[in-house]
């Protein structure tokens, strides 16, 4: 696969994830029930993909099952908070606030993995979090913010923190676990864990909402496959900036489907967050290229 093909798959995954979120938002059901649909109906897609690749045996092999269970608990909590926020806030705001996750990953990588965070990255993270604050500002400073809005902001930020912790956990998992196994067991774990919420108010949605929720699950599975496959054609540093295209699709879908008009501060804050995130990615790519160029001149000990 060419780098252009990898970029196309990454953009496809971004679009599909935004559409998935819109479908979840358009079909209001209890959060645990939404997580179940998203997870259970992604399973057939993922299993079919593993069979097609000849990786089914690998996908079912877990060297350290406890790592997958922990990843599932944290990941499904992040998904639940995000789905709950979708019912409380406009789609573009949820998308923009979610950009706090990669910024927090930098912080947690320093605290938990001992990675060095130099001044450039630290200043970019601080700038990005200021952008997140700009997005939140109009939501929290209206004359009388409703509890729904306040809880929505809290939920999406909790989701961002948990997603960043998941990324740190996955960095540790890849030392012993295959990517296909990580994908499969997360989907399986989140399906099982979502069933725990069954006694707490699940409903029988009308047929059109049921169709939307099933479609959300299947699109989520396809998006995950596109995302995983994209890295076969292009480096992570090349693909990472395209994550931020999601705000464009979220604004378009939010306006067209939910009549959500983005505020100037939301657009400003999103631009600040995107700029800080892209600057980190480009800086890391530049440093990586410098390290690669330096390696041929090293001594065997260096």
C-alpha positions in Angstrom: 0.0 0.0 0.0 1.2 3.5 -0.8 1.3 6.4 1.7 -1.6 8.0 -0.3 -3.6 4.8 0.4 -2.8 5.0 4.1 -4.0 8.6 4.2 -7.2 7.7 2.4 -7.9 4.9 4.9 -7.1 7.3 7.8 -9.5 9.9 6.5 -12.2 7.2 5.9 -11.8 6.1 9.6 -12.2 9.8 10.7 -15.3 10.3 8.7 -16.9 7.0 9.8 -16.2 7.7 13.5 -17.9 11.1 13.2 -20.9 9.5 11.4 -21.0 6.8 14.1 -21.1 9.5 16.8 -23.9 11.3 14.9 -25.9 8.1 14.7 -25.5 7.5 18.5 -26.6 11.1 19.1 -29.6 10.8 16.8 -30.8 7.6 18.5 -31.1 8.4 22.2 -31.0 5.3 24.4 -29.3 4.8 27.8 -25.5 5.1 27.6 -24.8 1.4 28.4 -27.3 0.3 25.7 -25.5 2.5 23.2 -22.2 1.0 24.2 -23.6 -2.4 23.7 -24.8 -1.7 20.1 -21.5 0.0 19.3 -19.6 -3.0 20.5 -21.7 -6.1 19.7 -22.5 -5.1 16.1 -18.8 -4.3 15.5 -17.8 -7.9 16.4 -19.0 -9.6 13.2 -17.2 -7.0 11.1 -13.9 -7.4 13.1 -14.1 -11.2 13.0 -14.8 -11.3 9.3 -11.7 -9.0 8.8 -9.5 -11.3 10.9 -10.7 -14.3 8.9 -10.0 -12.5 5.6 -6.5 -11.6 6.8 -5.9 -15.1 8.1 -5.3 -13.6 11.6 -8.2 -15.1 13.5 -6.0 -17.4 15.5 -3.7 -14.4 16.4 -6.7 -12.3 17.2 -8.0 -14.9 19.7 -4.6 -15.3 21.3 -4.1 -13.3 24.5 -0.7 -13.7 26.1 -1.8 -11.6 29.1 -5.5 -11.6 29.4 -5.5 -9.3 32.5 -4.0 -6.5 30.3 -6.9 -6.8 27.9 -9.5 -6.8 30.7 -8.0 -3.6 32.2 -7.8 -2.0 28.7 -11.5 -3.0 28.3 -12.6 -1.5 31.6 -10.9 1.9 31.0 -11.8 2.0 27.3 -15.5 1.2 27.8 -15.7 3.8 30.5 -14.2 6.4 28.1 -16.7 5.3 25.4 -19.6 5.6 27.9 -18.7 9.1 29.1 -18.3 10.2 25.4 -21.7 8.8 24.4 -23.3 10.4 27.4 -21.8 13.7 26.5 -23.2 13.4 22.9 -26.7 13.6 24.3 -25.9 16.7 26.3 -23.6 18.9 24.0 -23.5 19.8 20.3 -21.4 17.3 18.2 -18.7 19.9 17.3 -18.1 20.8 20.9 -17.8 17.1 21.9 -15.3 16.6 19.1 -13.3 19.6 19.9 -13.1 18.9 23.7 -12.1 15.4 22.9 -8.9 16.8 21.4 -7.7 17.1 25.0 -6.9 13.4 24.9 -3.7 13.4 22.8 -2.5 16.4 24.8 -3.0 14.6 28.1 -1.3 11.6 26.6 1.9 13.6 26.4 1.6 14.5 30.1 0.8 10.9 31.2 3.6 9.6 29.1 6.0 11.8 31.1 4.5 10.9 34.4 3.9 7.1 33.9 6.4 6.1 31.3 9.2 8.4 32.1 9.3 10.0 28.6 11.1 13.2 28.3 8.9 16.2 27.6 11.0 19.2 26.4 10.0 22.8 26.5 8.6 22.8 22.9 6.2 19.9 23.6 5.3 21.2 27.0 4.5 24.7 25.7 2.4 23.1 22.8 0.4 21.0 25.4 -0.3 24.1 27.5 -1.4 26.0 24.4 -3.6 23.2 23.4 -5.3 23.0 26.8 -5.9 26.8 26.6 -7.7 26.0 23.3 -9.8 23.4 25.1 -10.6 26.1 27.7 -11.7 28.5 25.0 -14.1 25.9 23.7 -15.5 25.3 27.2 -15.8 29.0 28.0 -19.1 29.8 26.3 -20.6 26.5 27.7 -19.7 27.4 31.3 -20.2 31.1 31.4 -23.7 31.5 30.0 -26.0 33.4 32.3 -27.4 30.2 33.7 -25.6 27.0 32.5 -27.9 24.1 32.9 -26.9 21.0 34.8 -27.1 19.1 31.5 -24.4 21.3 29.9 -22.2 21.1 33.0 -22.4 17.3 33.2 -21.8 17.1 29.4 -18.5 19.0 29.8 -17.5 16.9 32.8 -18.3 13.7 30.9 -16.4 14.6 27.7 -13.3 15.7 29.7 -13.5 12.5 31.8 -13.6 10.6 28.5 -10.5 12.4 27.3 -8.6 11.6 30.4 -9.5 7.9 30.2 -8.7 7.8 26.5 -5.2 9.2 27.1 -4.7 6.6 29.8 -5.8 3.9 27.3 -3.1 5.1 24.9 -0.5 4.8 27.6 -1.7 1.3 28.5 -1.7 0.2 24.8 1.9 1.3 24.5 2.7 -1.2 27.2 0.5 -3.9 25.8 2.1 -3.9 22.3 5.3 -5.4 23.9 3.4 -8.7 24.4 0.1 -8.5 22.5 -0.7 -8.4 18.8 -2.7 -5.5 17.4 -5.5 -7.8 16.2 -5.8 -9.3 19.7 -6.0 -5.8 21.2 -8.8 -4.8 18.8 -10.8 -8.1 19.2 -10.6 -8.3 23.0 -11.5 -4.7 23.5 -14.6 -5.1 21.4 -15.5 -8.4 23.2 -14.8 -6.9 26.7 -16.8 -3.7 26.0 -19.8 -5.9 24.8 -19.8 -7.9 28.0 -19.3 -5.0 30.3 -22.1 -3.0 28.7 -24.5 -5.8 29.6 -23.9 -5.0 33.3 -26.0 -1.9 32.7 -29.0 -3.9 31.4 -31.0 -3.7 34.7 -30.5 0.1 34.9 -33.1 1.3 32.4 -32.5 -0.2 29.0 -35.3 0.6 26.6 -36.8 -1.0 23.4 -36.0 1.7 20.8 -38.2 2.2 17.8 -37.1 0.4 14.7 -35.5 3.5 13.1 -33.4 4.1 16.1 -32.5 0.4 16.3 -31.3 0.6 12.7 -29.2 3.6 13.5 -27.6 1.9 16.5 -26.8 -1.2 14.5 -25.3 0.9 11.7 -23.3 2.8 14.3 -21.8 -0.5 15.6 -21.0 -1.7 12.1 -19.5 1.6 11.1 -17.4 1.7 14.2 -16.0 -1.7 13.4 -15.2 -0.7 9.8 -13.6 2.5 11.0 -11.4 0.6 13.4 -10.3 -1.7 10.5 -9.6 1.4 8.3 -7.6 3.0 11.1 -5.6 -0.2 11.7 -5.0 -0.8 8.0 -3.9 2.8 7.4 -0.7 2.2 9.3 0.3 -0.4 6.8 0.7 2.2 4.2 2.0 5.3 6.0 3.9 6.2 9.1 2.0 7.2 12.3 3.6 10.7 12.1 2.3 11.2 8.6 -1.2 10.1 9.5 -1.7 11.7 12.9 -2.5 15.2 11.7 -5.5 13.9 9.8 -7.2 13.1 13.1 -8.0 16.8 13.3 -10.1 16.6 10.1 -12.9 15.3 12.4 -13.8 18.8 13.5 -14.6 19.8 9.9 -16.9 16.8 9.5 -18.4 17.3 12.9 -19.3 20.9 12.1 -20.9 19.9 8.8 -22.9 17.0 10.2 -23.8 19.0 13.4 -25.2 21.8 11.3 -26.9 19.7 8.6 -28.4 17.1 10.9 -28.8 18.7 14.3 -29.0 22.4 13.3 -26.0 23.1 15.6 -24.3 26.4 14.7 -20.7 26.5 15.9 -19.8 29.6 18.0 -16.9 31.8 17.1 -15.1 30.8 20.4 -15.6 27.1 19.6 -14.0 27.7 16.2 -11.2 29.7 17.7 -10.5 27.2 20.5 -10.6 24.3 18.0 -8.1 26.1 15.8 -5.7 26.6 18.8 -6.0 22.9 19.8 -5.5 21.7 16.2 -2.5 24.0 15.8 -0.8 22.8 19.0 -1.5 19.1 18.2 -0.1 19.4 14.7 2.9 21.3 15.9 3.8 18.5 18.3 3.4 15.9 15.6 5.5 17.8 13.1 8.2 18.5 15.7 8.4 14.8 16.6 8.5 13.8 13.0 11.4 16.3 12.4 13.3 14.9 15.4 12.7 11.4 14.2 14.1 12.2 10.8 17.2 13.8 12.4 17.8 10.7 14.5 17.5 8.5 11.4 20.0 10.6 9.5 22.4 10.5 12.5 22.3 6.7 12.8 24.5 5.9 9.8 27.4 8.0 11.3 27.2 6.3 14.6 29.9 3.9 15.9 28.8 0.3 16.5 28.6 1.2 20.2 26.6 4.4 19.6 
